[in-house]
């Protein structure tokens, strides 16, 4: 591994531990493209979340990603470096100040790989631009108006990356998983993972003035977005939360189709799908049995290591993988039912 590649890998490890674990086992060709795609999206997210930038400045920089990453990467890198110091997280600062590592990696992409990355950037940027246009720079808590607004947001921020993931896998497998149903399954998984992030980060988002749970649904329960800052409002909010957890589960059901489309000898490709799906299910279960208005929902290291321990049997047997997923699904549905 070259020095630049090692530094890029360290960035990935520090800004997303779980994705680093999933990507680290992948074949180099796949890891290179997925890592670059994720780090580009994470850099865009760091810009969108920078409280020291105006909404107009954020929108301008987001549009530069698609425009400049393959044409004038130095200009993009300078722009990112100029706003890195205002970020609170040291590794997000490092990602923006050393974005040239990601740009250099992307510069080595083949033409079809570049087009896939540009499609990813366009889709994610649209989601972030919608977010910024609606929520602005924070302040008074606002909720997305309708259910369709949250669905569209998750499709852009999560579903489009799911399509990128599928594209990278399909290229590596010489088109063997090009069927539109498999592509749709990847899209569903990506949307579900983004919805899981929203469930996990409710408290954090509220403190930034963002409520992704639709105002129309909250009003039906006699709630305003600002009420979600009060822990005692959780019983009234729980049916709203449960409806979105159930949607995430329905979307994650596509994982069986996606995993079964991958030959058993592609151990790493299968594991990199199974791990985030299992961890998402564990996270949703934790949200179902706790009060996410109190604190951020997190799964413990024990859950993560347990998944690692069981990986060999999950990879070698489709039925073991399916039983593991369906066990999590049943436990989650039961937890939701008991709380209603």
C-alpha positions in Angstrom: 0.0 0.0 0.0 1.4 3.4 -1.0 1.8 6.3 1.4 -1.1 8.3 -0.1 -3.4 5.2 -0.1 -2.5 4.5 3.6 -3.4 8.0 4.6 -6.7 7.8 2.7 -7.4 4.5 4.5 -6.7 6.2 7.9 -9.1 9.0 7.0 -11.8 6.4 6.3 -11.1 4.6 9.5 -11.4 7.7 11.6 -14.5 9.2 10.0 -16.5 6.0 9.8 -15.3 3.0 11.9 -18.0 0.6 10.8 -17.7 1.4 7.0 -13.9 1.0 7.4 -14.4 -2.4 8.9 -16.7 -3.4 6.0 -14.5 -1.9 3.2 -11.2 -3.2 4.7 -11.9 -6.8 3.6 -12.9 -6.0 0.0 -10.8 -6.6 -3.1 -8.6 -3.6 -3.8 -10.4 -2.6 -6.9 -13.7 -2.5 -5.1 -12.3 -1.0 -1.9 -10.7 1.8 -3.9 -13.9 2.9 -5.5 -16.2 2.5 -2.5 -13.7 4.3 -0.2 -13.4 7.3 -2.6 -17.1 7.5 -3.1 -17.8 7.5 0.7 -15.1 10.0 1.5 -16.4 12.4 -1.2 -19.9 12.1 0.3 -18.5 12.6 3.8 -16.6 15.7 2.7 -19.8 17.1 1.2 -21.6 16.3 4.5 -18.9 18.1 6.5 -19.4 21.2 4.4 -23.2 21.0 4.8 -22.9 20.6 8.6 -20.3 23.5 9.0 -22.1 26.0 11.3 -19.6 28.7 10.3 -20.7 28.8 6.7 -23.8 30.4 5.3 -26.3 28.3 3.4 -25.3 30.1 0.2 -21.6 29.3 0.8 -22.5 25.7 1.5 -24.6 25.4 -1.7 -21.8 26.9 -3.7 -19.2 24.5 -2.4 -21.5 21.5 -2.9 -22.0 22.4 -6.5 -18.2 22.6 -7.0 -17.8 18.9 -6.2 -19.5 17.8 -9.4 -18.0 20.6 -11.4 -14.4 20.4 -10.4 -13.4 17.0 -9.0 -12.2 15.8 -12.4 -11.5 19.1 -14.1 -9.9 21.4 -11.5 -9.4 19.3 -8.3 -6.8 21.7 -7.0 -9.4 24.5 -6.9 -11.9 22.3 -5.1 -9.2 21.2 -2.6 -8.2 24.8 -1.8 -11.9 25.7 -1.2 -12.3 22.8 1.2 -9.1 23.5 3.0 -10.2 27.1 3.6 -13.2 26.0 5.6 -11.7 23.0 7.3 -10.5 24.9 10.4 -14.0 25.8 11.5 -15.1 22.2 11.9 -15.2 20.8 15.5 -14.2 17.2 14.7 -10.5 16.9 14.1 -10.8 14.1 11.6 -13.4 15.9 9.6 -11.0 18.9 9.5 -8.3 16.5 8.3 -10.6 15.1 5.6 -11.3 18.5 4.1 -7.7 19.8 4.5 -6.3 16.6 2.9 -9.0 16.1 0.3 -6.3 16.0 -2.4 -5.8 12.4 -1.3 -9.3 11.5 -2.4 -9.1 13.7 -5.5 -5.9 11.9 -6.6 -7.5 8.5 -6.0 -10.5 9.5 -8.1 -8.3 10.9 -10.9 -7.2 7.3 -11.5 -10.7 6.1 -12.2 -11.6 4.7 -15.7 -14.3 6.6 -17.7 -17.2 4.4 -16.5 -16.0 4.7 -12.9 -15.9 8.5 -13.2 -19.4 8.6 -14.5 -20.6 6.4 -11.6 -18.9 8.7 -9.1 -20.4 11.8 -10.7 -23.9 10.2 -10.6 -23.3 9.6 -6.9 -22.2 13.2 -6.3 -25.2 14.6 -8.2 -27.7 12.5 -6.3 -26.3 13.2 -2.8 -25.8 16.9 -3.6 -29.5 17.1 -4.5 -30.4 15.7 -1.1 -28.1 18.0 0.7 -29.2 21.1 -1.3 -32.9 20.2 -0.4 -31.9 19.9 3.2 -30.1 23.3 3.3 -32.8 25.0 1.3 -35.4 23.9 3.8 -33.6 24.0 7.1 -31.2 26.8 6.4 -28.5 27.3 9.0 -30.4 26.0 11.9 -32.1 28.0 14.7 -35.7 27.3 15.4 -36.5 23.6 15.0 -38.4 22.8 11.7 -39.8 19.5 10.6 -40.0 18.2 7.0 -43.6 18.8 5.9 -44.8 15.4 4.6 -43.9 11.8 4.5 -42.9 12.0 0.8 -40.3 14.6 1.7 -38.5 12.3 4.1 -38.7 9.4 1.6 -37.3 11.5 -1.2 -34.5 12.7 1.1 -33.5 9.2 2.1 -33.6 8.0 -1.5 -31.2 10.7 -2.6 -28.8 10.5 0.4 -29.0 6.7 0.8 -30.6 5.2 -2.2 -28.2 6.8 -4.7 -25.2 5.6 -2.8 -26.8 2.1 -2.8 -26.9 2.3 -6.6 -23.2 3.3 -6.6 -22.4 0.3 -4.4 -24.3 -2.0 -6.8 -22.4 -0.4 -9.8 -19.0 -1.1 -8.2 -19.9 -4.7 -7.4 -21.4 -5.3 -10.8 -18.4 -4.0 -12.6 -16.1 -6.2 -10.5 -18.3 -9.2 -11.2 -18.4 -8.5 -15.0 -22.1 -7.7 -15.1 -23.3 -10.8 -13.2 -25.6 -8.9 -10.9 -26.8 -6.4 -13.5 -30.5 -7.5 -13.2 -32.7 -4.5 -12.4 -34.2 -6.3 -9.4 -30.8 -6.7 -7.8 -30.1 -3.0 -8.5 -33.4 -2.1 -6.8 -32.4 -4.2 -3.8 -29.2 -2.2 -3.4 -31.2 1.0 -3.7 -33.6 -0.2 -1.0 -30.7 -1.1 1.3 -29.1 2.3 0.9 -32.4 4.1 1.6 -32.9 1.9 4.7 -29.4 2.6 6.0 -30.0 6.4 5.7 -33.3 6.1 7.5 -31.5 4.1 10.2 -29.0 7.0 10.6 -31.9 9.4 11.0 -33.4 7.2 13.7 -30.0 7.0 15.4 -29.3 10.7 15.3 -32.7 12.2 16.3 -31.4 14.0 19.4 -28.3 15.4 17.6 -30.4 16.6 14.6 -32.9 18.3 16.8 -30.2 20.3 18.5 -29.1 21.5 15.1 -32.7 22.7 14.3 -33.6 19.7 12.1 -36.5 17.3 12.5 -36.7 14.8 9.7 -39.9 13.3 11.0 -42.8 14.8 9.0 -44.8 17.6 10.6 -48.0 16.1 9.3 -47.4 12.9 11.3 -46.3 14.8 14.4 -49.4 17.0 14.2 -51.6 13.9 14.1 -50.1 13.0 17.5 -50.5 16.5 18.9 -46.8 17.2 18.6 -44.7 20.0 17.2 -41.1 19.4 16.2 -39.8 21.4 19.3 -41.7 19.0 21.6 -39.2 16.2 20.7 -36.6 18.0 22.8 -38.7 17.0 25.8 -38.1 13.4 26.8 -41.6 13.0 28.3 -43.1 13.4 24.9 -41.6 10.1 23.8 -44.9 8.1 24.3 -46.7 10.3 21.9 -43.9 10.3 19.4 -43.3 6.5 19.5 -45.9 5.5 17.0 -44.4 8.0 14.5 -40.9 6.6 15.1 -42.2 3.0 14.9 -43.7 3.6 11.5 -40.4 4.7 10.1 -38.5 1.8 11.7 -41.0 -0.5 10.1 -40.3 1.1 6.7 -36.6 0.7 7.2 -37.2 -3.0 8.0 -39.3 -3.5 4.9 -36.5 -2.0 2.8 -33.8 -4.0 4.5 -35.7 -7.2 3.5 -34.1 -6.7 0.1 -30.8 -7.7 1.6 -31.7 -11.4 1.1 -32.1 -10.9 -2.6 -28.9 -9.0 -2.9 -26.8 -11.3 -0.8 -28.1 -14.4 -2.5 -27.2 -12.9 -5.9 -23.5 -13.0 -4.8 -21.8 -16.4 -5.2 -20.6 -18.0 -1.9 -17.0 -17.8 -3.0 -17.2 -14.0 -3.0 -16.8 -14.0 0.8 -15.7 -10.4 1.2 -18.4 -9.0 -1.1 -21.1 -10.8 0.9 -19.7 -9.8 4.3 -19.5 -6.2 3.3 -23.3 -6.3 2.7 -24.2 -8.5 5.7 -22.4 -6.5 8.3 -24.0 -3.1 7.8 -27.4 -4.7 7.4 -27.1 -6.6 10.6 -25.7 -3.6 12.5 -28.6 -1.5 11.1 -31.1 -4.0 12.4 -29.4 -4.0 15.8 -29.4 -0.2 15.8 -33.2 -0.1 15.0 -33.8 -2.7 17.7 -31.9 -0.5 20.2 -34.1 2.5 19.2 -37.2 0.4 19.6 -36.4 -0.5 23.2 -34.9 2.8 24.4 -35.9 6.5 24.2 -33.8 8.1 21.4 -35.1 11.5 22.4 -32.7 11.2 25.4 -29.5 10.3 23.7 -28.0 9.0 20.5 -28.7 5.3 19.8 -25.6 3.2 19.6 -24.9 -0.5 19.5 -22.1 -1.8 21.7 -18.8 -3.3 20.5 -20.1 -6.7 21.8 -22.7 -6.7 19.0 -20.1 -5.8 16.4 -17.7 -8.5 17.5 -20.5 -11.0 17.7 -21.2 -10.4 14.0 -17.5 -10.9 13.2 -17.4 -14.1 15.2 -20.4 -15.6 13.3 -19.2 -14.4 9.9 -17.7 -17.7 8.5 -21.0 -19.5 8.9 -23.0 -16.6 7.5 -20.8 -16.6 4.4 -20.8 -20.3 3.8 -24.5 -20.9 4.3 -27.4 -18.9 2.8 -29.8 -20.4 5.3 -27.6 -19.3 8.3 -27.6 -15.8 6.9 -31.3 -15.8 6.4 -32.0 -17.2 9.8 -29.8 -14.5 11.4 -31.6 -11.7 9.5 -35.1 -13.1 10.2 -34.3 -13.6 13.9 -33.3 -9.9 14.1 -36.4 -8.9 12.2 -38.8 -10.9 14.5 -37.1 -9.5 17.6 -37.4 -6.0 16.3 -41.1 -6.3 15.3 -41.8 -7.8 18.7 -40.1 -4.9 20.5 -42.1 -2.4 18.4 -45.4 -4.3 19.1 -44.8 -4.4 22.9 -44.3 -0.7 23.0 -47.6 0.3 21.3 
